[in-house]
Amino acid sequence: MDINKDIDTKKVIGSKAEGYRNFPMVPRVVFGKDSFNQLGDILLPKRKHSDAPFIFLVDEVFEGTDVAARIPVIFNDQIIFVSAEEEPKTTQVDALVQRIENDHSELPSGIVGIGGGTLLDLAKAVSIMLTNNGGSAAYQGWDLVQKPSIYHVGIPTISGTGAEVSRTTVLMGPDKKLGINSDYTTFDQVVLDPNLTQGVSKEQWFYTGMDCFIHCIESLNGTYLNAFSQSYGEKALDLCKEVYLGDLTSEESRDKLMMASWHGGMSIAYSQVGVAHAMSYGLGYLLGVKHGIGNCLVFQHLEEFYPKGVQLFNQMKEKQGIILPKSICAELSDADYDTMIEVAMGMEPLWENALGKSWRSMITPEKLKAIYQKI
């Protein structure tokens, strides 16, 4: 497959007889160093009254730091520090919703997520579940949410996942790892402050940035590709090359990677990801492997599907001195492999984007198992 292949603009995600999908986009975004300091002014017009708080879901690594001290808490606003060590879960979403409802008699004015992809996904999911009945697991899938979410803001503190711009919130459920994909998921406001990404470890920078890179490769090589997706994907890919084949620690790289994440997320808004993401879901569901590193672990073995992309990935990995973990799947049973395969093959839109409607004739459980066994 060629990243620069000809584009058929008639192919589009979910293309049906009724026409093209009318996807939402983030309506308001502010970008710039220290733009986080504008958060209080941004939230003020959205406050319903003094008894309707803003709830700030914040990565616990910021507890006791300057970032936490700068959060514009007034009235009965609440900061909830959340661990991002594990992938976000439906049970975690439901517990947060219950806590907020128990702590406050009024529906919040809004939810603000501050952190990486885990915190952003939690913020999106909680904002949805505060207005929709039942547990969040019932909404894992495509377009199952019936009622609009409350106002919600995303503030990424690491770049790459694209969670700040996407219409999905990926959750680990009791039966599957799958997003709440909905027009109501998208943030109402995003604050992009490159200074918030200072201090991230080199390995974490690589894994989350490769999530963005793999977004681009899978989107640009997909059967859903169109001129809209291509324009964003190509720009994100160029930025990834500049960052990961250059000096990853420079101040300019923080700005570029934040923009790569934004454009990478936009590239799949009207397209879709592919093989690496589908198989990464299996790793995440069974073993709890974080999404970014899971994508890397799978992608390194996907020369058959993305030869040029894998070659470039290896160059970036070598340039940055990254050594991926090995033998992750060495001790797994046949039942474990079956579980991962079932989760991966359940991601039908991803496979259709990667290989077309006849993907099942090319992808078998045996083929997926052989790839997982290399990891």
Secondary structure, DSSP 8 states (H G I E B T S, - for coil): --TT----TT--TT-BTTB-------SEEEESTTGGGGHHHHHGGG---TTS-EEEEEEGGGTTSHHHHTS---TT-EEEEE--SS--BHHHHHHHHHHHHHH-SS--SEEEEEESHHHHHHHHHHHHHTTS-S-GGGG-EES---S----EEEEESS-SS-TTT-SEEEEE-SS-EEEEE-TTTS-SEEEE-GGGGTT--HHHHHHHHHHHHHHHHHHHTSTT--HHHHHHHHHHHHHHHHHHTS-TTSHHHHHHHHHHHHHHHHHTTTS---HHHHHHHHHHHHH---HHHHHHHHHTT-TTT-HHHHHHHHHHHHHHT------TTTT--HHHHHHHHHHHHT-HHHHHHHH-TTGGGT--HHHHHHHHTT-
